[in-house]
Amino acid sequence: MGVLYSSTRNDESKVTASWAILKGLSDDGGLFVPDHIPALEYSMRELTGKSYQEIAYEVMRLFLTDFTQDELKNCIERAYDSKFDAEVIAPLVEAGGTYYLELFHGSTIAFKDMALSILPHLMITAAKKNHVENEIVILTATSGDTGKAALAGFAGVEGTKIIVFYPKDGVSPIQEKQMVTQKGDNTFVVGIRGNFDDAQTGVKTLFNDQELRDEMADAGLQFSSANSINIGRLVPQVVYYVYAYTKLLEEGKISDGEKINVVVPTGNFGNILAAFYAKNMGVPIGRLICASNENKVLYDFFISGKYDRNREFVLTSSPSMDILISSNLERLIYRIAGNDAGKNASLMKSLSETGSYEITEQMKEQLADFYGNYADEKETAERIKELYESTGYILDTHTAVASAVYKKYVEDTKDVTTTVIASTASPFKFTRNVMNAIDTKYNAMSDFDLVDELSKIGNVAVPNAIEEIRTAPVLHDNVCDKTEMKAVVKKFLGIGS
């Protein structure tokens, strides 16, 4: 049976996967969700020995049911190719008794590459399938990594333009340099004076601006999204957890059917939602451990059942998690509300108008598989130092948050189930914070000297993504207030007055 998609805020109409990918966000502001989570058609044992690409096909074909076998295989082959510096795409590395799934071997050294490498191919295929002749304008907000990964994926792709907004003072120097040096006549990067939530809210507002949509349509343009709100971003992430389980099984680290726990450093909730989807497809996953930094809105939600973004926004050393509005949580809320779009829409309206909402006890009971906790800046730095000194393995700041939270989980529960931690970025992307955590003597060094020193002490080659930006010229120096985002978009697209 094919999978169709409806909005989390209005489930009366259903669309195909290709149409949901093209739209990105529903016209009512909701997110597209599958009408059911398909079960894996092969056992974990039968999937062992398969490559990442082969497992990606077996997972994605169950969700993207209006793509032909040739279309989907072509998208996968073009996405997961030599742009990854690891032949296996996502190595599973043991360190300190835990398994780190390294999702950062793509062209921008962050996990966003894993899904954003395939999204342009899915989107162009979807446009052809639906006879869309408009040029597709990718509009996205980034807290650091999505932006560069999306820019790299869409740069030079015929029939597309891409506009990325990021918080001007809310990303690492390496992250910013990666974005502002991006080549491609169809790319446009803008720093906003504000935080990520301002950027994300502004992008959602633009998506829902009917006047702007009409102006764009007249010019032969239409918006789509590369954020994790796009189902074409979410589905490829489900593959991680199927793949990780088969690798553990293949290597004899677990027995067939044995449960594993999964830890995910979480900001926008997409990556851990993908793990939840994998569990519901049949992957033997026990606990879903949601790790937050000091912007611990998700930790508070899992403890209390109340989501409340009315709090101080903290700039941390793990900027991709500096988020107070976790967009993908809406997909989980819709599900635990009994797939009731009206109930979900009411909660999201409360979030928009008051900054908070509270779920019922009945809904809260359905979150039993989730465990939430957080690590502050001191705990994050200590975890980097501790693991490096005991194993030689170097974590980035986001993965260190997850690793620190996992330690708390074991202390709280005494559960020592085999565990996979999603390692979401290379330490080379956050060299200053990583190296200072290991030893404050590094503080006086320049950013690129730190890169070389990290390579030396970690005994790992400097990634191409870093080498490329050492001397690259700045091509994007646009900065605006959050109230100017619409005007900036219209100017870039050459529409309106």
Secondary structure by P-SEA (a helix, b strand, c coil): cbbbbbbcccccccccaaaaaaaccccccbbbbbcccccccccccccccccaaaaaaaccccccccccaaaaaaaaaacccccccccccbbbbbccccccccccccccccccccccccaaaaaaaaaaaaccccbbbbbbcccccaaaaaaaaccccccbbbbbbcccccccaaaaaaaaacccccbbbbbccccaaaaaaaaaaaaacaaaaaaaaaacbbbbbcccccaaaaaaaaaaaaaaaaaaaaaccccccbbbbbbbbcccaaaaaaaaaaaaaccccccbbbbbccccaaaaaaacccccccccccccccccccccccccaaaaaaaaacccaaaaaaaaaaaaacccccccaaaaaaacccccccccaaaaaaaaaaaaaaccccccaaaaaaaaaaaaaaaacccccbbbbbccccccccaaaaaaaaccccccccaaaaaaaaaaaacccccaaaaaaccccccccccccccaaaaaaaaaacccc
